[in-house]
Amino acid sequence: MRSLKELSPTELQIIVGFAMGLRKEKGISYRMIVSKVAEEFDVKVSKATVIRWCKGDSNPFNKIKRINLTPSPELSYIIGVYLGDGSIHQKSNGRYLIKLKVVDKEFAETFSKTLLSLGVNSTFGFERDASRVNRGYVEASNKELFMFLNKPVDKLIETAEYYPTEFLRGFFDSEGYPIIEAKNRFRVMVGVANSSLKMINAVRDMLAQLGINSILRKSHLIGREVVIRGIKYTSKVDMYTLTISRKADVKRFAKLVGFSSPTKMKKLQFAIQLMDLPNDRVISEWHELYYKTPRGYKLKKTKGKTF
């Protein structure tokens, strides 16, 4: 049997209304209301709590900030980010956290602003770590959003599908990247990677709904050695990637979905502008502005830290 603390604000609102209705309309005793709540909702509530509800001595929503969780572009974007780089944590002090830690400052800022558009305030900052790349972080506390994001992935995707473009932008902001080949020939692609085959298939389906074709493959297997930012690791999971490779599909992705990060988006847009030039000229023009690193091409004039 669940406790009141385990309920989402919406569930709590339903139970409070149920209890007050039984008392006001049917005159049922407080003890019987306790039994009815347990029977109907599998929730344990004390007689004293029911009395406070019914007499108006206690409002269980005073400490809970309600937000609108009906399908919206903003909510779909947040779901996309959460299913990528985002996370949720319940602290022992009763705080319900939504967190994001990423290298890209603009991405973190976009996520923070989108949370605010739902009425969720967040803390935005910068984390320096000598053992890895410095990262920006966003941290917010809201029980209702926490409980919503804690649903099964299938349920989250059902909500996100109302606004697939925003969901895809959030997911590609988290897990996606432009792929530029500029050695012997010039190619422009977009990739996204995730360890969940179900998640990758859902993304592939939403891209297809927008008329964007993609190729699915298993990029590496659990236990295999992989190189990330020039450092060798042993993969703890199977990893799947989607690649958008046809010119028309890459252009359509940039137009309809794109990236919130100006760094990623400018790289993709500039590469698309060069796609139809002769191969020797396009490679030369690309290398005038971008240089190769273990993590892909970077803009020459922005060498150094992301922040």
DRENDO-1510 file (C-alpha; in Angstrom, 1 decimal, always signed):
<recs>
REC; n; res; u; v; w
REC; 1; MET; +0.0; +0.0; +0.0 .
REC; 2; ARG; +1.4; +3.4; -1.0 .
REC; 3; SER; +1.9; +6.4; +1.3 .
REC; 4; LEU; +0.8; +10.0; +0.5 .
REC; 5; LYS; +4.4; +10.9; -0.2 .
REC; 6; GLU; +4.5; +8.4; -3.1 .
REC; 7; LEU; +1.7; +10.1; -4.9 .
REC; 8; SER; +1.9; +12.6; -7.7 .
REC; 9; PRO; +0.1; +15.9; -7.0 .
REC; 10; THR; -2.6; +14.9; -9.5 .
REC; 11; GLU; -3.2; +11.6; -7.7 .
REC; 12; LEU; -3.3; +13.4; -4.4 .
REC; 13; GLN; -5.8; +15.9; -5.7 .
REC; 14; ILE; -8.1; +13.1; -6.9 .
REC; 15; ILE; -7.9; +11.3; -3.5 .
REC; 16; VAL; -8.5; +14.5; -1.5 .
REC; 17; GLY; -11.6; +15.3; -3.7 .
REC; 18; PHE; -12.8; +11.7; -3.3 .
REC; 19; ALA; -12.5; +11.9; +0.5 .
REC; 20; MET; -14.2; +15.3; +0.8 .
REC; 21; GLY; -17.0; +14.1; -1.6 .
REC; 22; LEU; -17.7; +11.1; +0.6 .
REC; 23; ARG; -18.0; +13.2; +3.7 .
REC; 24; LYS; -20.0; +16.1; +2.2 .
REC; 25; GLU; -22.4; +14.2; -0.1 .
REC; 26; LYS; -22.9; +11.0; +1.8 .
REC; 27; GLY; -22.0; +11.8; +5.4 .
REC; 28; ILE; -19.7; +8.8; +5.6 .
REC; 29; SER; -17.6; +8.6; +8.8 .
REC; 30; TYR; -13.9; +9.6; +8.8 .
REC; 31; ARG; -12.9; +6.0; +9.7 .
REC; 32; MET; -15.0; +4.6; +6.8 .
REC; 33; ILE; -13.4; +7.2; +4.4 .
REC; 34; VAL; -9.9; +5.9; +5.4 .
REC; 35; SER; -11.1; +2.4; +4.4 .
REC; 36; LYS; -12.7; +3.5; +1.2 .
REC; 37; VAL; -9.4; +5.3; +0.1 .
REC; 38; ALA; -7.4; +2.2; +0.9 .
REC; 39; GLU; -9.8; +0.0; -1.1 .
REC; 40; GLU; -10.2; +2.3; -4.1 .
REC; 41; PHE; -6.6; +3.7; -4.5 .
REC; 42; ASP; -4.4; +1.3; -2.5 .
REC; 43; VAL; -3.2; +4.3; -0.5 .
REC; 44; LYS; -2.7; +4.5; +3.3 .
REC; 45; VAL; -4.0; +7.7; +5.0 .
REC; 46; SER; -4.7; +8.4; +8.6 .
REC; 47; LYS; -8.0; +9.4; +10.1 .
REC; 48; ALA; -6.5; +12.6; +11.4 .
REC; 49; THR; -5.4; +13.6; +7.9 .
REC; 50; VAL; -8.8; +13.0; +6.5 .
REC; 51; ILE; -10.4; +15.1; +9.2 .
REC; 52; ARG; -8.0; +18.0; +8.4 .
REC; 53; TRP; -8.8; +17.7; +4.7 .
REC; 54; CYS; -12.6; +17.7; +5.2 .
REC; 55; LYS; -12.5; +20.6; +7.8 .
REC; 56; GLY; -10.2; +22.7; +5.7 .
REC; 57; ASP; -7.5; +22.8; +8.4 .
REC; 58; SER; -4.8; +21.4; +6.1 .
REC; 59; ASN; -4.2; +22.1; +2.4 .
REC; 60; PRO; -1.8; +19.4; +1.1 .
REC; 61; PHE; -0.9; +21.5; -2.0 .
REC; 62; ASN; +0.5; +24.5; +0.0 .
REC; 63; LYS; +4.1; +23.2; -0.5 .
REC; 64; ILE; +3.6; +21.8; -4.0 .
REC; 65; LYS; +4.0; +24.0; -7.1 .
REC; 66; ARG; +1.5; +22.8; -9.7 .
REC; 67; ILE; +2.5; +23.0; -13.3 .
REC; 68; ASN; +0.7; +22.3; -16.6 .
REC; 69; LEU; +1.6; +18.8; -17.9 .
REC; 70; THR; -0.8; +18.6; -20.8 .
REC; 71; PRO; +1.0; +17.9; -24.1 .
REC; 72; SER; +2.9; +21.0; -25.3 .
REC; 73; PRO; +6.0; +21.8; -27.4 .
REC; 74; GLU; +7.9; +22.7; -24.2 .
REC; 75; LEU; +7.0; +19.4; -22.4 .
REC; 76; SER; +7.9; +17.4; -25.5 .
REC; 77; TYR; +11.3; +19.1; -25.6 .
REC; 78; ILE; +11.9; +18.3; -21.9 .
REC; 79; ILE; +11.0; +14.7; -22.4 .
REC; 80; GLY; +13.5; +14.5; -25.3 .
REC; 81; VAL; +16.2; +15.9; -23.1 .
REC; 82; TYR; +15.4; +13.7; -20.1 .
REC; 83; LEU; +15.5; +10.5; -22.3 .
REC; 84; GLY; +18.9; +11.7; -23.5 .
REC; 85; ASP; +21.3; +13.4; -21.1 .
REC; 86; GLY; +18.8; +14.4; -18.4 .
REC; 87; SER; +18.1; +12.6; -15.1 .
REC; 88; ILE; +15.9; +12.7; -12.0 .
REC; 89; HIS; +16.8; +12.1; -8.4 .
REC; 90; GLN; +14.8; +11.9; -5.1 .
REC; 91; LYS; +16.8; +13.4; -2.2 .
REC; 92; SER; +16.5; +12.2; +1.4 .
REC; 93; ASN; +15.5; +15.7; +2.4 .
REC; 94; GLY; +12.3; +15.4; +0.3 .
REC; 95; ARG; +13.5; +17.3; -2.8 .
REC; 96; TYR; +12.6; +16.0; -6.2 .
REC; 97; LEU; +15.3; +16.9; -8.6 .
REC; 98; ILE; +15.5; +17.2; -12.4 .
REC; 99; LYS; +19.1; +17.5; -13.6 .
REC; 100; LEU; +21.2; +18.1; -16.7 .
REC; 101; LYS; +25.0; +18.1; -17.0 .
REC; 102; VAL; +26.4; +18.9; -20.4 .
REC; 103; VAL; +29.5; +20.4; -22.1 .
REC; 104; ASP; +27.4; +22.7; -24.3 .
REC; 105; LYS; +26.4; +25.9; -22.5 .
REC; 106; GLU; +23.8; +27.0; -25.0 .
REC; 107; PHE; +22.0; +23.6; -24.7 .
REC; 108; ALA; +22.0; +23.9; -20.9 .
REC; 109; GLU; +20.6; +27.4; -21.1 .
REC; 110; THR; +17.8; +26.3; -23.5 .
REC; 111; PHE; +16.8; +23.5; -21.1 .
REC; 112; SER; +16.7; +26.0; -18.2 .
REC; 113; LYS; +14.5; +28.4; -20.2 .
REC; 114; THR; +12.2; +25.6; -21.3 .
REC; 115; LEU; +11.7; +24.5; -17.6 .
REC; 116; LEU; +10.9; +28.1; -16.7 .
REC; 117; SER; +8.3; +28.2; -19.5 .
REC; 118; LEU; +6.5; +25.4; -17.6 .
REC; 119; GLY; +6.7; +27.3; -14.4 .
REC; 120; VAL; +9.7; +25.4; -13.0 .
REC; 121; ASN; +12.6; +27.5; -11.7 .
REC; 122; SER; +16.1; +26.1; -12.0 .
REC; 123; THR; +19.7; +26.8; -11.0 .
REC; 124; PHE; +22.2; +27.1; -13.8 .
REC; 125; GLY; +25.9; +26.9; -13.2 .
REC; 126; PHE; +29.3; +25.6; -14.3 .
REC; 127; GLU; +31.1; +22.6; -12.9 .
REC; 128; ARG; +34.9; +22.3; -13.2 .
REC; 129; ASP; +36.3; +18.8; -13.0 .
REC; 130; ALA; +40.0; +18.1; -13.6 .
REC; 131; SER; +39.3; +14.5; -14.4 .
REC; 132; ARG; +36.9; +15.2; -17.3 .
REC; 133; VAL; +35.6; +18.0; -19.6 .
REC; 134; ASN; +34.2; +20.9; -17.7 .
REC; 135; ARG; +30.4; +21.0; -17.8 .
REC; 136; GLY; +27.4; +23.2; -17.3 .
REC; 137; TYR; +24.6; +22.0; -15.1 .
REC; 138; VAL; +20.9; +22.7; -14.7 .
REC; 139; GLU; +19.1; +21.6; -11.5 .
REC; 140; ALA; +15.4; +22.1; -10.7 .
REC; 141; SER; +13.2; +20.8; -7.9 .
REC; 142; ASN; +9.5; +20.0; -8.7 .
REC; 143; LYS; +7.7; +17.0; -7.5 .
REC; 144; GLU; +5.0; +17.0; -10.2 .
REC; 145; LEU; +7.5; +17.1; -13.0 .
REC; 146; PHE; +9.6; +14.5; -11.3 .
REC; 147; MET; +6.7; +12.1; -10.9 .
REC; 148; PHE; +5.7; +12.7; -14.6 .
REC; 149; LEU; +9.2; +11.9; -15.9 .
REC; 150; ASN; +9.4; +8.9; -13.7 .
REC; 151; LYS; +6.7; +7.2; -15.8 .
REC; 152; PRO; +7.6; +4.2; -18.1 .
REC; 153; VAL; +9.3; +5.3; -21.3 .
REC; 154; ASP; +6.3; +4.2; -23.4 .
REC; 155; LYS; +4.1; +6.7; -21.6 .
REC; 156; LEU; +6.5; +9.5; -22.0 .
REC; 157; ILE; +6.8; +8.8; -25.7 .
REC; 158; GLU; +3.0; +8.8; -26.0 .
REC; 159; THR; +3.0; +12.4; -24.7 .
REC; 160; ALA; +6.0; +13.5; -26.7 .
REC; 161; GLU; +4.4; +12.3; -30.0 .
REC; 162; TYR; +1.9; +15.2; -29.9 .
REC; 163; TYR; +4.9; +17.5; -30.7 .
REC; 164; PRO; +7.5; +15.2; -32.4 .
REC; 165; THR; +9.6; +18.1; -33.7 .
REC; 166; GLU; +10.3; +19.5; -30.3 .
REC; 167; PHE; +10.9; +16.0; -28.8 .
REC; 168; LEU; +13.4; +15.2; -31.5 .
REC; 169; ARG; +15.2; +18.5; -31.0 .
REC; 170; GLY; +15.5; +17.8; -27.3 .
REC; 171; PHE; +16.8; +14.3; -27.9 .
REC; 172; PHE; +19.2; +15.4; -30.6 .
REC; 173; ASP; +20.4; +18.2; -28.4 .
REC; 174; SER; +21.3; +15.5; -25.9 .
REC; 175; GLU; +22.5; +12.6; -28.0 .
REC; 176; GLY; +22.9; +13.9; -31.5 .
REC; 177; TYR; +25.7; +15.5; -33.5 .
REC; 178; PRO; +26.6; +16.6; -37.0 .
REC; 179; ILE; +29.0; +14.2; -38.9 .
REC; 180; ILE; +31.4; +15.8; -41.3 .
REC; 181; GLU; +33.8; +13.9; -43.5 .
REC; 182; ALA; +36.3; +16.2; -45.3 .
REC; 183; LYS; +39.3; +14.1; -46.2 .
REC; 184; ASN; +39.1; +12.6; -49.6 .
REC; 185; ARG; +35.5; +13.5; -50.2 .
REC; 186; PHE; +33.0; +15.8; -48.5 .
REC; 187; ARG; +30.0; +14.2; -46.7 .
REC; 188; VAL; +27.5; +15.7; -44.3 .
REC; 189; MET; +25.4; +13.5; -42.0 .
REC; 190; VAL; +23.6; +13.7; -38.7 .
REC; 191; GLY; +23.9; +11.0; -36.1 .
REC; 192; VAL; +22.3; +10.1; -32.7 .
REC; 193; ALA; +23.3; +7.4; -30.3 .
REC; 194; ASN; +21.6; +5.7; -27.3 .
REC; 195; SER; +21.8; +2.4; -25.5 .
REC; 196; SER; +18.0; +1.7; -25.7 .
REC; 197; LEU; +16.9; +0.0; -28.9 .
REC; 198; LYS; +13.3; +0.9; -28.0 .
REC; 199; MET; +14.2; +4.6; -27.6 .
REC; 200; ILE; +16.2; +4.6; -30.9 .
REC; 201; ASN; +13.3; +2.9; -32.8 .
REC; 202; ALA; +10.9; +5.6; -31.4 .
REC; 203; VAL; +13.2; +8.3; -32.6 .
REC; 204; ARG; +13.4; +6.6; -36.0 .
REC; 205; ASP; +9.6; +6.4; -36.3 .
REC; 206; MET; +9.2; +10.1; -35.4 .
REC; 207; LEU; +11.8; +11.1; -38.0 .
REC; 208; ALA; +10.0; +9.1; -40.6 .
REC; 209; GLN; +6.7; +10.9; -39.7 .
REC; 210; LEU; +8.6; +14.1; -40.7 .
REC; 211; GLY; +9.7; +12.6; -43.9 .
REC; 212; ILE; +13.3; +12.1; -42.7 .
REC; 213; ASN; +14.9; +8.7; -43.5 .
REC; 214; SER; +17.6; +7.2; -41.2 .
REC; 215; ILE; +19.7; +4.1; -40.9 .
REC; 216; LEU; +19.8; +2.0; -37.7 .
REC; 217; ARG; +22.8; +0.0; -36.7 .
REC; 218; LYS; +24.5; -1.4; -33.5 .
REC; 219; SER; +27.6; +0.7; -33.2 .
REC; 220; HIS; +29.4; -1.3; -30.5 .
REC; 221; LEU; +28.7; -4.3; -28.2 .
REC; 222; ILE; +28.8; -4.6; -24.5 .
REC; 223; GLY; +32.4; -5.5; -23.3 .
REC; 224; ARG; +34.0; -4.0; -26.4 .
REC; 225; GLU; +36.7; -1.4; -26.3 .
REC; 226; VAL; +35.5; +2.1; -27.4 .
REC; 227; VAL; +37.3; +5.4; -27.6 .
REC; 228; ILE; +35.6; +8.5; -26.2 .
REC; 229; ARG; +37.4; +11.9; -26.5 .
REC; 230; GLY; +40.6; +10.1; -27.2 .
REC; 231; ILE; +40.4; +7.8; -24.1 .
REC; 232; LYS; +39.8; +4.1; -24.2 .
REC; 233; TYR; +36.9; +2.6; -22.3 .
REC; 234; THR; +35.2; -0.8; -22.1 .
REC; 235; SER; +31.5; -0.5; -23.1 .
REC; 236; LYS; +29.1; -1.5; -20.4 .
REC; 237; VAL; +26.1; -1.5; -22.7 .
REC; 238; ASP; +25.2; -2.2; -26.3 .
REC; 239; MET; +25.0; +1.1; -28.2 .
REC; 240; TYR; +22.7; +1.8; -31.2 .
REC; 241; THR; +23.1; +4.7; -33.6 .
REC; 242; LEU; +20.8; +6.3; -36.2 .
REC; 243; THR; +22.4; +8.1; -39.1 .
REC; 244; ILE; +20.7; +10.5; -41.5 .
REC; 245; SER; +22.9; +10.4; -44.6 .
REC; 246; ARG; +21.0; +11.4; -47.7 .
REC; 247; LYS; +21.4; +15.0; -48.7 .
REC; 248; ALA; +17.7; +15.7; -48.9 .
REC; 249; ASP; +17.1; +14.1; -45.4 .
REC; 250; VAL; +20.0; +16.1; -43.9 .
REC; 251; LYS; +18.6; +19.3; -45.3 .
REC; 252; ARG; +15.1; +18.4; -44.0 .
REC; 253; PHE; +16.4; +17.6; -40.6 .
REC; 254; ALA; +18.2; +21.0; -40.4 .
REC; 255; LYS; +15.0; +22.8; -41.5 .
REC; 256; LEU; +12.5; +21.0; -39.3 .
REC; 257; VAL; +14.4; +19.8; -36.2 .
REC; 258; GLY; +18.0; +21.1; -36.0 .
REC; 259; PHE; +19.9; +21.7; -32.8 .
REC; 260; SER; +19.4; +24.4; -30.1 .
REC; 261; SER; +23.1; +24.7; -29.8 .
REC; 262; PRO; +24.4; +27.4; -32.1 .
REC; 263; THR; +27.8; +25.6; -32.3 .
REC; 264; LYS; +26.2; +22.4; -33.7 .
REC; 265; MET; +23.7; +24.2; -35.8 .
REC; 266; LYS; +26.1; +26.6; -37.4 .
REC; 267; LYS; +28.4; +23.7; -38.3 .
REC; 268; LEU; +25.6; +21.8; -39.9 .
REC; 269; GLN; +24.2; +24.8; -41.8 .
REC; 270; PHE; +27.7; +25.8; -43.1 .
REC; 271; ALA; +28.3; +22.2; -44.2 .
REC; 272; ILE; +25.0; +22.0; -46.0 .
REC; 273; GLN; +25.8; +25.3; -47.8 .
REC; 274; LEU; +29.0; +23.6; -49.2 .
REC; 275; MET; +27.4; +20.3; -50.1 .
REC; 276; ASP; +26.8; +21.0; -53.8 .
REC; 277; LEU; +30.2; +22.6; -54.5 .
REC; 278; PRO; +32.9; +20.6; -56.4 .
REC; 279; ASN; +34.7; +18.2; -54.1 .
REC; 280; ASP; +38.2; +19.8; -54.1 .
REC; 281; ARG; +36.7; +23.3; -53.5 .
REC; 282; VAL; +34.3; +22.2; -50.8 .
REC; 283; ILE; +37.1; +20.5; -48.8 .
REC; 284; SER; +39.4; +23.5; -49.1 .
REC; 285; GLU; +36.6; +25.9; -48.0 .
REC; 286; TRP; +35.7; +23.7; -45.1 .
REC; 287; HIS; +39.2; +23.5; -43.8 .
REC; 288; GLU; +39.6; +27.2; -43.9 .
REC; 289; LEU; +37.1; +27.5; -41.0 .
REC; 290; TYR; +37.3; +24.1; -39.3 .
REC; 291; TYR; +40.1; +21.9; -37.9 .
REC; 292; LYS; +40.0; +18.2; -37.0 .
REC; 293; THR; +40.1; +17.0; -33.4 .
REC; 294; PRO; +39.5; +13.6; -31.9 .
REC; 295; ARG; +35.9; +14.7; -31.2 .
REC; 296; GLY; +35.3; +15.9; -34.7 .
REC; 297; TYR; +35.7; +19.3; -36.5 .
REC; 298; LYS; +35.8; +22.5; -34.5 .
REC; 299; LEU; +35.6; +26.1; -35.6 .
REC; 300; LYS; +39.1; +27.6; -35.7 .
REC; 301; LYS; +38.2; +31.0; -34.3 .
REC; 302; THR; +36.5; +29.3; -31.3 .
REC; 303; LYS; +39.5; +27.2; -30.1 .
REC; 304; GLY; +39.6; +26.6; -26.4 .
REC; 305; LYS; +36.9; +26.0; -23.8 .
REC; 306; THR; +33.2; +25.7; -24.6 .
REC; 307; PHE; +32.4; +28.1; -21.7 .
</recs>
